[in-house]
Amino acid sequence: MVRVLTNPLILRGTLLLLLASGAFFLGMFVIRRLRANLLEEVEAEVDLDAAGPGSRAMPVQLYSGIIQQLKQQKHELQLQTLAEQRRLRTTENFSQAVLSNLPSGVLVFGTNGLVKQANPAAKDILGFRSLPGMSAQDIFRGAEVCSRDASQVFSDGLKNSTSSVWEEINSVLHQGGGRRQMETNYATPAGQKLHLAVTLSPIPCVDGSLLGMACLISDRSEFERVRRQQQMQGEVSAEMALQLRTSLTSIAGYAQQLAHNREPGLASQLAADIANEAASLDRRIGGFLVQKPGDSVCTEAKS
């Protein structure tokens, strides 16, 4: 019996029989599943025929309508995207045109303290060919704040002490705060000395974070020159008025002495003193009247 079971031929035959039986039952199972699916499809066809010809076309029309709506939405989205791009380009061109024709200089600093954008006026005023990529310290080297807005001092609690412009810029970028206005004496790389008005304005983001800072620069050198000239003219006018008063007082004193004195020699001396004082007074007034606006007023003060 053991020899029979260990015979290779019998083992192969038994294995083939088992495989054939498995294949038979598997085929039977597949056939039954196919038959069940076929019956379901036939029943569905019968139901569709009983419902009418329009029910078969409804899914196709529904899918076609959805596809058309999706295509329409895609087309509208593309049109909106193109319109938004045109609007952004128009806004950018408009802003660029305004900055290019602005007489004041505009610098836009990033949060890293470097210039991101500069208009032509800023390059002309500051004396640099290219400003983007430069730091505030490189631009405003040695430029000290000589004055600031008084309301700024009280509102922000800033001390009206001497500080550099680049330190003010870094303070706004790192500490925030409101707008700051100041004036400074600036020297260009070519050595030209200017008096500048500088306004620092933070650029906030929608979420409240800081995107950067805008720096508005105005050349007030001519205004400062005129102001100083007017101040000096005012000082000279006050000195001239004092001299006129002194001369008139002297003339009045000489005239009183002349009226009460009968001596011919003293009278002649008093008359000469009055004539000399009147001539000096005439020279002062004449020099003050013929002076040109551009002449130095210090020369007149010494005359």
VOLUM-80143 format. One record per residue: z, x, y of N, C-alpha, C, CB in turn; residue in one letter. Coordinates in pm, whole numbers, padded with zeros to 5 digits, always signed. Glycine has a CB too. Layout:
BEGIN
ZXYZXYZXYZXYa ...
! end
This chain:
BEGIN
+00000+00084-00120+00000+00000+00000+00000+00086+00125+00121-00094+00001m +00079+00192+00119+00085+00284+00234-00048+00353+00252+00198+00388+00216v -00112+00391+00141-00243+00454+00154-00346+00359+00215-00292+00501+00018r -00335+00235+00181-00430+00136+00236-00412+00124+00386-00412-00002+00170v -00284+00120+00428-00257+00103+00573-00294+00228+00650-00108+00070+00597l -00287+00342+00585-00319+00466+00657-00465+00506+00642-00230+00581+00608t -00542+00422+00582-00684+00450+00569-00752+00436+00706-00750+00356+00464n -00828+00533+00751-00892+00526+00883-00992+00410+00892-00965+00658+00914p -01061+00382+00791-01159+00275+00798-01090+00141+00820-01243+00271+00671l -00982+00122+00749-00910-00006+00766-00851-00016+00906-00798-00020+00659i -00798+00096+00957-00743+00094+01094-00852+00063+01195-00676+00228+01128l -00969+00123+01180-01078+00095+01274-01123-00049+01266-01196+00188+01248r -01130-00099+01146-01171-00238+01130-01070-00332+01194-01189-00272+00983g -00942-00302+01172-00838-00387+01232-00845-00382+01384-00698-00343+01184t -00867-00264+01442-00876-00249+01588-00996-00324+01644-00884-00102+01628l -01108-00314+01574-01227-00386+01620-01205-00537+01612-01350-00346+01537l -01134-00582+01508-01106-00724+01496-01021-00773+01610-01039-00753+01365l -00920-00694+01646-00833-00734+01758-00911-00736+01891-00713-00637+01770l -00995-00635+01911-01076-00632+02035-01171-00750+02040-01155-00500+02045l -01233-00783+01926-01326-00895+01923-01254-01026+01952-01397-00904+01786a -01133-01040+01894-01055-01162+01920-01019-01173+02067-00928-01164+01833s -00976-01059+02130-00941-01061+02273-01060-01097+02359-00886-00928+02317g -01176-01039+02325-01296-01068+02402-01334-01215+02389-01412-00979+02357a -01316-01271+02267-01349-01412+02246-01261-01502+02332-01334-01449+02097f -01130-01477+02327-01041-01562+02407-01064-01543+02557-00894-01532+02373f -01095-01421+02600-01123-01398+02742-01250-01469+02786-01136-01249+02769l -01352-01467+02698-01476-01538+02730-01452-01688+02740-01582-01510+02625g -01372-01741+02647-01341-01882+02652-01269-01919+02782-01256-01921+02532m -01178-01832+02826-01104-01859+02949-01197-01857+03071-00990-01757+02968f -01288-01760+03075-01382-01751+03188-01475-01871+03190-01464-01622+03181v -01521-01910+03074-01613-02026+03067-01544-02151+03117-01664-02048+02922i -01419-02170+03078-01346-02289+03124-01327-02286+03276-01209-02298+03055r -01298-02168+03332-01283-02159+03477-01413-02189+03548-01231-02021+03518r -01523-02135+03498-01654-02163+03559-01688-02310+03550-01763-02081+03492l -01657-02371+03434-01685-02513+03418-01601-02595+03516-01658-02557+03273r -01474-02557+03534-01389-02631+03627-01441-02617+03770-01243-02581+03619a -01483-02498+03810-01537-02478+03945-01666-02555+03965-01561-02329+03972n -01750-02554+03863-01876-02628+03871-01851-02777+03886-01962-02601+03748l -01753-02830+03813-01719-02973+03826-01667-03005+03966-01615-03013+03722l -01587-02913+04022-01536-02937+04158-01648-02937+04260-01432-02831+04196e -01744-02847+04245-01856-02845+04338-01941-02970+04325-01942-02721+04315e -01961-03014+04200-02040-03137+04179-01969-03256+04242-02063-03162+04028v -01838-03262+04223-01765-03373+04282-01770-03369+04435-01619-03372+04234e -01765-03246+04494-01773-03234+04639-01910-03277+04689-01744-03091+04683a -02017-03242+04613-02150-03285+04651-02162-03436+04646-02255-03221+04560e -02103-03494+04544-02107-03640+04532-02035-03707+04647-02046-03685+04399v -01920-03650+04684-01845-03707+04796-01923-03695+04926-01710-03638+04810d -01991-03581+04948-02070-03566+05070-02188-03662+05074-02120-03423+05082l -02252-03681+04955-02364-03776+04951-02314-03918+04978-02436-03770+04815d -02195-03948+04928-02141-04082+04951-02101-04101+05096-02021-04107+04861a -02054-03994+05163-02011-04007+05303-02129-04019+05397-01926-03889+05343a -02247-03969+05366-02362-03980+05454-02419-03844+05487-02325-04052+05582g -02540-03841+05544-02605-03714+05574-02542-03639+05689-02749-03737+05604p -02472-03707+05783-02416-03640+05901-02296-03556+05870-02380-03740+06004g -02223-03590+05763-02102-03514+05733-02132-03373+05687-02022-03585+05627s -02249-03350+05626-02285-03217+05580-02317-03126+05699-02405-03223+05485r -02371-03182+05807-02412-03100+05922-02297-03076+06020-02526-03167+05995a -02184-03148+06006-02075-03133+06102-02016-02992+06104-01966-03232+06071m -01985-02930+05990-01930-02794+05999-02026-02696+06066-01896-02743+05861p -02154-02707+06040-02252-02617+06100-02257-02636+06251-02391-02638+06040v -02258-02764+06297-02259-02791+06440-02131-02743+06507-02279-02939+06465q -02019-02761+06434-01891-02717+06491-01890-02566+06511-01775-02759+06400l -01936-02493+06409-01940-02347+06421-02037-02303+06530-01979-02284+06287y -02149-02371+06539-02247-02337+06643-02189-02360+06782-02376-02420+06627s -02114-02469+06800-02052-02496+06930-01948-02392+06967-01988-02634+06929g -01869-02351+06868-01768-02249+06895-01833-02117+06933-01677-02229+06772i -01942-02083+06861-02012-01958+06893-02071-01962+07033-02123-01931+06790i -02129-02077+07072-02185-02092+07207-02076-02078+07314-02256-02227+07221q -01960-02138+07289-01849-02127+07384-01802-01983+07399-01733-02216+07341q -01795-01913+07284-01754-01773+07290-01855-01689+07367-01736-01718+07150l -01984-01715+07346-02087-01642+07421-02079-01672+07570-02226-01677+07368k -02055-01800+07605-02043-01837+07745-01922-01771+07810-02033-01989+07758q -01810-01771+07739-01691-01704+07791-01712-01554+07809-01573-01730+07700q -01782-01493+07713-01811-01351+07724-01899-01323+07845-01878-01300+07597k -01998-01410+07868-02087-01392+07984-02009-01409+08114-02204-01494+07978h -01923-01509+08122-01842-01529+08242-01748-01412+08266-01764-01659+08233e -01692-01360+08159-01603-01245+08172-01678-01123+08223-01536-01214+08038l -01800-01103+08175-01881-00992+08224-01914-01009+08371-02009-00980+08143q -01945-01132+08414-01974-01157+08555-01851-01131+08642-02023-01300+08575l -01734-01175+08594-01611-01151+08668-01580-01001+08678-01495-01224+08603q -01604-00929+08569-01581-00785+08571-01673-00715+08670-01600-00726+08432t -01800-00754+08672-01895-00695+08767-01856-00729+08910-02037-00744+08739l -01815-00853+08935-01774-00892+09069-01650-00814+09114-01745-01042+09074a -01556-00794+09022-01435-00717+09057-01470-00572+09085-01331-00726+08944e -01561-00516+09008-01604-00378+09033-01674-00366+09168-01696-00330+08921q -01760-00464+09202-01825-00461+09333-01723-00473+09446-01929-00573+09344r -01623-00560+09425-01521-00577+09529-01440-00449+09548-01427-00694+09492r -01406-00382+09437-01332-00257+09446-01415-00149+09515-01289-00210+09307l -01545-00142+09484-01631-00044+09549-01645-00073+09697-01770-00041+09484r -01656-00201+09733-01666-00237+09875-01538-00201+09949-01694-00387+09890t -01423-00232+09889-01296-00198+09953-01280-00048+09968-01179-00254+09872t -01319+00026+09864-01309+00172+09871-01401+00229+09977-01341+00234+09735e -01524+00178+09986-01617+00226+10088-01568+00192+10228-01757+00166+10066n -01511+00072+10244-01459+00031+10374-01342+00121+10415-01415-00117+10371f -01250+00145+10322-01135+00231+10352-01181+00373+10385-01036+00233+10234s -01280+00421+10310-01330+00556+10335-01397+00564+10471-01428+00597+10225q -01471+00459+10509-01536+00458+10641-01433+00456+10753-01630+00338+10653a -01326+00377+10735-01221+00370+10837-01152+00506+10851-01118+00261+10803v -01116+00568+10738-01049+00697+10744-01139+00805+10804-01003+00738+10605l -01268+00799+10773-01360+00901+10823-01378+00893+10973-01495+00889+10755s -01371+00773+11031-01392+00755+11175-01261+00742+11252-01477+00633+11199n -01149+00759+11187-01020+00749+11254-00996+00877+11335-00905+00726+11152l -00960+00865+11464-00936+00987+11543-00810+01061+11503-00928+00953+11688p -00715+00994+11443-00592+01058+11398-00610+01110+11256-00473+00961+11405s -00537+01215+11224-00544+01272+11090-00458+01194+10992-00501+01416+11093g -00506+01180+10869-00433+01109+10764-00428+01198+10640-00499+00971+10732v -00308+01223+10593-00287+01296+10468-00215+01205+10370-00206+01428+10491l -00261+01203+10245-00195+01125+10140-00138+01224+10039-00296+01024+10071v -00005+01225+10030+00065+01315+09937+00100+01240+09809+00192+01373+10002f +00087+01308+09696+00134+01254+09569+00282+01283+09550+00053+01311+09452g +00337+01229+09444+00478+01250+09418+00510+01396+09386+00523+01161+09303t +00410+01475+09353+00432+01617+09325+00430+01701+09453+00326+01669+09229n +00411+01638+09568+00414+01709+09695+00283+01771+09736+00516+01814+09689g +00175+01745+09663+00044+01801+09695-00044+01695+09759-00024+01856+09568l -00136+01739+09844-00226+01647+09914-00330+01594+09816-00296+01718+10034v -00343+01461+09809-00443+01398+09724-00568+01361+09802-00385+01275+09657k -00552+01329+09929-00666+01286+10010-00640+01322+10156-00692+01133+09995q -00746+01359+10227-00736+01394+10369-00866+01354+10437-00707+01546+10388a -00855+01295+10557-00974+01256+10631-01023+01372+10718-00947+01130+10718n -01145+01365+10771-01199+01477+10851-01114+01510+10973-01339+01446+10896p -01053+01409+11037-00971+01436+11156-00852+01525+11123-00923+01305+11219a -00792+01505+11005-00679+01589+10965-00723+01734+10949-00617+01537+10832a -00841+01757+10893-00891+01893+10878-00917+01957+11014-01021+01893+10794k -00973+01878+11109-01001+01933+11241-00872+01964+11318-01087+01835+11321d -00773+01874+11309-00649+01895+11384-00570+02011+11327-00564+01768+11383i -00554+02014+11195-00471+02116+11132-00542+02250+11115-00423+02067+10998l -00675+02249+11125-00750+02374+11119-00777+02426+10979-00677+02477+11194g -00788+02336+10880-00817+02375+10742-00951+02314+10701-00703+02329+10645f -01027+02390+10622-01153+02337+10570-01131+02238+10457-01242+02450+10523r -01035+02268+10371-01006+02182+10256-00855+02169+10244-01068+02239+10124s -00807+02044+10245-00664+02017+10237-00617+01966+10100-00626+01917+10342l -00700+01894+10022-00652+01846+09891-00606+01960+09801-00762+01767+09821p -00489+01938+09740-00432+02038+09653-00331+02129+09719-00539+02120+09595g -00322+02124+09853-00226+02207+09925-00091+02136+09934-00279+02240+10066m +00014+02213+09945+00148+02157+09958+00183+02141+10105+00252+02246+09887s +00288+02062+10131+00331+02039+10269+00382+02168+10332+00440+01931+10275a +00445+02251+10252+00498+02377+10305+00386+02471+10346+00588+02444+10202q +00274+02471+10271+00160+02556+10307+00093+02507+10435+00058+02559+10194d +00093+02376+10456+00024+02321+10574+00111+02336+10699-00010+02172+10551i +00235+02287+10691+00323+02286+10807+00419+02405+10804+00402+02153+10814f +00365+02523+10782+00449+02642+10779+00502+02670+10919+00370+02765+10724r +00632+02686+10932+00693+02720+11060+00695+02608+11161+00623+02834+11118g +00651+02488+11126+00651+02375+11221+00787+02306+11218+00537+02274+11187a +00863+02323+11325+00995+02263+11333+00988+02129+11405+01093+02357+11404e +01075+02037+11366+01083+01907+11432+01155+01927+11565+01156+01801+11343v +01084+01900+11676+01144+01918+11808+01203+01789+11862+01042+01972+11905c +01158+01674+11813+01214+01546+11855+01177+01442+11751+01163+01504+11996s +01257+01336+11744+01231+01226+11653+01268+01096+11722+01309+01242+11522r +01222+00985+11665+01250+00853+11721+01400+00828+11718+01174+00743+11644d +01455+00784+11833+01600+00761+11840+01643+00650+11746+01641+00726+11983a +01564+00543+11735+01599+00434+11644+01599+00481+11500+01503+00316+11660s +01512+00579+11470+01509+00635+11334+01638+00708+11303+01390+00731+11318q +01693+00776+11402+01815+00853+11381+01931+00761+11345+01850+00935+11507v +01942+00649+11416+02054+00558+11391+02032+00471+11268+02075+00469+11512f +01909+00428+11242+01883+00339+11128+01896+00411+10995+01746+00278+11139s +01847+00536+10987+01852+00611+10862+01972+00705+10853+01726+00690+10845d +02051+00711+10961+02167+00798+10957+02131+00945+10959+02248+00769+10838g +02015+00981+11016+01972+01120+11020+02032+01190+11141+01819+01130+11023l +02068+01312+11124+02116+01391+11235+01998+01445+11313+02208+01505+11187k +02009+01440+11446+01900+01488+11531+01908+01640+11543+01906+01421+11671n +01904+01707+11431+01911+01852+11428+01775+01908+11392+02019+01899+11327s +01761+02038+11412+01633+02103+11387+01607+02112+11236+01630+02244+11450t +01490+02070+11195+01447+02081+11056+01297+02096+11055+01491+01957+10972s +01243+02140+10945+01099+02161+10935+01031+02032+10890+01067+02277+10838s +00902+02024+10922+00825+01904+10887+00810+01893+10736+00686+01906+10955v +00785+02004+10669+00766+01997+10523+00894+01955+10453+00718+02132+10468w +01010+01988+10508+01135+01941+10449+01149+01789+10466+01255+02013+10513e +01105+01737+10578+01106+01592+10599+01013+01523+10498+01064+01557+10743e +00897+01583+10473+00802+01525+10378+00862+01525+10237+00669+01603+10379i +00920+01635+10195+00982+01640+10062+01100+01546+10051+01026+01781+10030n +01172+01527+10162+01285+01433+10160+01237+01290+10136+01363+01440+10292s +01126+01252+10201+01072+01117+10180+01021+01101+10037+00958+01088+10280v +00956+01204+09982+00899+01194+09847+01007+01188+09740+00808+01312+09821l +01119+01256+09760+01221+01264+09656+01339+01169+09680+01272+01405+09646h +01370+01140+09807+01484+01055+09837+01445+00917+09885+01570+01121+09939q +01318+00897+09920+01274+00767+09969+01319+00743+10112+01327+00656+09878g +01336+00617+10146+01374+00583+10282+01258+00515+10353+01417+00707+10359g +01283+00477+10479+01182+00409+10557+01089+00506+10627+01246+00319+10658g +01013+00452+10722+00916+00533+10796+00988+00627+10891+00818+00442+10873r +00936+00748+10904+00994+00848+10992+00890+00895+11093+01049+00967+10912r +00930+00900+11219+00844+00946+11327+00907+01067+11392+00819+00834+11431q +00824+01168+11420+00875+01292+11478+00763+01361+11554+00934+01386+11370m +00800+01459+11633+00706+01543+11705+00737+01689+11674+00711+01517+11858e +00632+01771+11672+00649+01911+11636+00546+01996+11709+00636+01930+11483t +00579+02122+11729+00487+02221+11783+00424+02295+11665+00559+02321+11881n +00293+02287+11655+00221+02336+11538+00122+02443+11580+00147+02220+11466y +00108+02545+11497+00012+02653+11520-00090+02652+11408+00083+02791+11529a -00219+02640+11443-00325+02639+11343-00343+02778+11283-00458+02589+11405t -00413+02789+11169-00439+02922+11113-00513+03014+11208-00519+02908+10986p -00590+02957+11304-00660+03039+11402-00572+03079+11519-00781+02965+11453a -00448+03030+11524-00356+03067+11631-00348+02967+11744-00395+03198+11686g -00421+02855+11738-00416+02755+11843-00286+02676+11834-00538+02660+11834q -00217+02660+11945-00089+02590+11948-00111+02445+11992+00010+02660+12043k -00056+02353+11914-00072+02211+11939+00063+02142+11937-00167+02147+11835l +00069+02030+12006+00188+01943+12001+00147+01817+11926+00243+01909+12146h +00205+01796+11808+00163+01689+11718+00272+01583+11706+00129+01744+11581l +00227+01458+11693+00315+01347+11656+00288+01313+11511+00292+01221+11749a +00393+01314+11430+00380+01296+11285+00459+01173+11243+00430+01422+11207v +00393+01086+11165+00457+00965+11111+00447+00969+10961+00393+00836+11168t +00560+00959+10893+00566+00961+10746+00597+00821+10696+00673+01063+10696l +00510+00768+10608+00527+00633+10555+00517+00637+10403+00421+00536+10614s +00623+00598+10330+00615+00594+10183+00515+00488+10137+00754+00565+10123p +00453+00513+10020+00359+00419+09959+00424+00365+09832+00219+00487+09927i +00478+00243+09837+00548+00190+09719+00452+00127+09620+00653+00088+09760p +00494+00120+09493+00420+00053+09388+00471-00090+09374+00433+00129+09254c +00404-00169+09291+00444-00309+09274+00583-00318+09213+00342-00383+09186v +00616-00227+09121+00745-00232+09055+00856-00164+09135+00735-00168+08921d +00825-00121+09257+00925-00059+09342+00928+00091+09336+01056-00110+09307g +00857+00153+09243+00853+00298+09235+00765+00354+09347+00801+00344+09098s +00770+00485+09367+00699+00549+09475+00569+00610+09424+00786+00657+09541l +00456+00567+09482+00326+00623+09445+00296+00752+09519+00217+00522+09471l +00349+00765+09639+00322+00882+09722+00365+00855+09864+00173+00919+09717g +00298+00923+09958+00336+00909+10098+00214+00935+10185+00451+01006+10134m +00202+00856+10292+00095+00874+10389+00152+00943+10512+00029+00738+10427a +00080+01043+10561+00122+01120+10678+00017+01103+10787+00143+01271+10642c +00055+01037+10898-00035+01015+11011-00008+01121+11117-00016+00871+11071l -00113+01191+11159-00100+01303+11253-00184+01274+11377-00144+01438+11186i -00119+01281+11494-00188+01259+11622-00168+01382+11709-00135+01131+11693s -00279+01428+11769-00274+01544+11858-00234+01496+11998-00411+01619+11861d -00113+01531+12040-00061+01491+12171-00050+01612+12264+00076+01422+12156r -00132+01712+12241-00125+01833+12323-00160+01805+12468-00217+01940+12267s -00267+01730+12491-00308+01699+12628-00205+01612+12697-00445+01629+12628e -00152+01515+12624-00049+01429+12681+00075+01510+12718-00012+01317+12583f +00113+01604+12631+00229+01686+12659+00204+01778+12778+00267+01770+12535e +00082+01828+12790+00048+01914+12905+00059+01836+13034-00093+01972+12890r +00004+01715+13036+00011+01631+13156+00156+01595+13188-00073+01503+13138v +00233+01567+13083+00373+01531+13106+00451+01647+13167+00440+01488+12976r +00427+01766+13116+00496+01882+13171+00451+01909+13313+00472+02005+13084r +00321+01891+13338+00270+01913+13473+00332+01814+13571+00117+01902+13476q +00340+01688+13529+00402+01589+13615+00549+01619+13637+00385+01450+13555q +00616+01668+13533+00756+01704+13548+00773+01819+13647+00816+01742+13412q +00687+01918+13637+00693+02030+13730+00658+01987+13871+00600+02141+13684m +00560+01897+13884+00526+01846+14016+00641+01766+14076+00401+01759+14008q +00711+01694+13990+00828+01623+14040+00936+01717+14089+00884+01533+13933g +00956+01826+14014+01055+01924+14057+01014+01990+14188+01075+02031+13949e +00883+02022+14200+00834+02082+14324+00844+01985+14440+00690+02130+14307v +00814+01856+14414+00825+01755+14519+00968+01743+14568+00776+01619+14469s +01063+01749+14475+01204+01743+14517+01242+01866+14598+01296+01731+14394a +01192+01984+14555+01220+02105+14631+01152+02101+14768+01175+02229+14553e +01029+02045+14772+00959+02033+14899+01033+01938+14993+00817+01984+14876m +01084+01829+14940+01159+01736+15024+01284+01801+15081+01197+01611+14945a +01350+01884+14999+01468+01954+15048+01432+02053+15158+01539+02026+14932l +01319+02125+15140+01275+02219+15243+01237+02146+15372+01157+02302+15191q +01169+02033+15358+01133+01955+15476+01258+01908+15550+01046+01834+15436l +01354+01864+15476+01478+01817+15539+01549+01932+15612+01571+01755+15434r +01549+02050+15548+01612+02166+15611+01539+02206+15739+01615+02285+15513t +01404+02204+15733+01325+02240+15851+01346+02140+15964+01177+02249+15815s +01346+02013+15932+01366+01911+16036+01506+01920+16096+01342+01771+15977l +01602+01949+16011+01739+01965+16064+01745+02084+16158+01841+01984+15948t +01680+02196+16125+01679+02314+16211+01609+02283+16344+01608+02432+16140s +01495+02214+16334+01421+02180+16457+01505+02089+16546+01287+02112+16423i +01573+01992+16483+01657+01902+16562+01771+01979+16628+01714+01790+16473a +01830+02077+16558+01938+02159+16617+01888+02243+16733+02001+02250+16510g +01771+02305+16715+01714+02384+16824+01683+02296+16944+01587+02456+16777y +01633+02178+16921+01599+02089+17032+01724+02047+17110+01526+01964+16981a +01832+02019+17038+01957+01983+17107+02009+02100+17190+02064+01939+17004q +02003+02221+17137+02047+02338+17213+01959+02359+17336+02046+02464+17124q +01829+02336+17319+01738+02352+17431+01763+02250+17541+01595+02342+17382l +01801+02130+17500+01825+02025+17600+01951+02052+17681+01837+01888+17532a +02051+02117+17622+02177+02139+17693+02186+02281+17751+02294+02114+17598h +02084+02362+17739+02088+02499+17790+01989+02514+17903+02058+02601+17678n +02038+02579+18015+01953+02598+18131+01909+02742+18149+02024+02552+18255r +01953+02831+18064+01915+02971+18078+01771+02990+18031+02011+03062+17997e +01689+03055+18115+01547+03071+18079+01527+03157+17954+01470+03133+18194p +01604+03265+17939+01584+03350+17823+01620+03280+17691+01667+03477+17837g +01734+03210+17690+01774+03139+17568+01681+03022+17541+01918+03089+17581l +01634+02958+17645+01540+02846+17627+01411+02894+17564+01511+02778+17763a +01362+03011+17610+01239+03065+17550+01260+03099+17402+01193+03191+17627s +01378+03154+17369+01406+03187+17229+01414+03063+17141+01536+03265+17219q +01479+02958+17194+01488+02833+17118+01351+02769+17099+01582+02734+17188l +01268+02776+17205+01133+02721+17193+01053+02797+17088+01061+02726+17329a +01070+02931+17086+00999+03011+16985+01048+02976+16845+01017+03161+17013a +01180+02958+16829+01233+02921+16699+01178+02786+16653+01386+02919+16703d +01169+02691+16748+01114+02559+16711+00969+02572+16669+01127+02460+16829i +00891+02654+16742+00749+02672+16709+00734+02738+16571+00678+02757+16816a +00816+02839+16542+00808+02906+16411+00844+02811+16296+00901+03030+16408n +00948+02733+16317+00988+02638+16212+00883+02532+16191+01122+02572+16248e +00820+02485+16302+00713+02386+16289+00592+02443+16216+00670+02333+16427a +00558+02573+16245+00445+02637+16177+00474+02653+16028+00415+02774+16241a +00599+02692+15995+00636+02705+15853+00629+02570+15782+00777+02764+15839s +00674+02468+15853+00668+02333+15795+00524+02289+15774+00740+02233+15885l +00435+02322+15868+00294+02285+15855+00230+02357+15737+00219+02317+15983d +00267+02485+15716+00210+02558+15603+00255+02497+15469+00252+02706+15611r +00381+02460+15461+00430+02401+15335+00359+02269+15305+00583+02378+15343r +00349+02185+15406+00284+02055+15385+00136+02073+15354+00302+01964+15508i +00070+02163+15427-00073+02186+15402-00099+02238+15263-00130+02282+15504g -00018+02335+15216-00035+02387+15082-00011+02283+14974+00057+02503+15060g +00084+02193+15000+00112+02087+14901+00000+01985+14893+00243+02017+14936f -00064+01956+15009-00169+01854+15011-00301+01904+14954-00192+01807+15152l -00333+02034+14974-00464+02084+14927-00457+02134+14784-00513+02196+15017v -00339+02130+14719-00329+02180+14581-00407+02092+14486-00182+02186+14537q -00485+02152+14391-00562+02080+14291-00473+02040+14175-00681+02165+14241k -00510+01932+14103-00426+01887+13991-00410+01992+13883-00484+01764+13930p -00508+02078+13861-00499+02177+13753-00431+02306+13794-00634+02207+13702g -00399+02323+13928-00337+02446+13973-00193+02451+13929-00346+02459+14124d -00141+02571+13923-00001+02588+13884+00087+02551+13999+00028+02731+13837s +00186+02469+13970+00277+02424+14073+00385+02530+14099+00340+02291+14035v +00395+02629+14011+00498+02730+14031+00462+02818+14151+00515+02816+13904c +00329+02838+14179+00287+02918+14292+00329+02853+14421+00137+02939+14290t +00319+02721+14425+00356+02649+14546+00505+02655+14569+00309+02505+14539e +00582+02651+14461+00726+02654+14476+00774+02785+14534+00792+02630+14345a +00699+02895+14508+00737+03023+14560+00693+03044+14704+00682+03130+14474k +00593+02967+14753+00539+02988+14887+00633+02937+14994+00405+02922+14901s 
! end
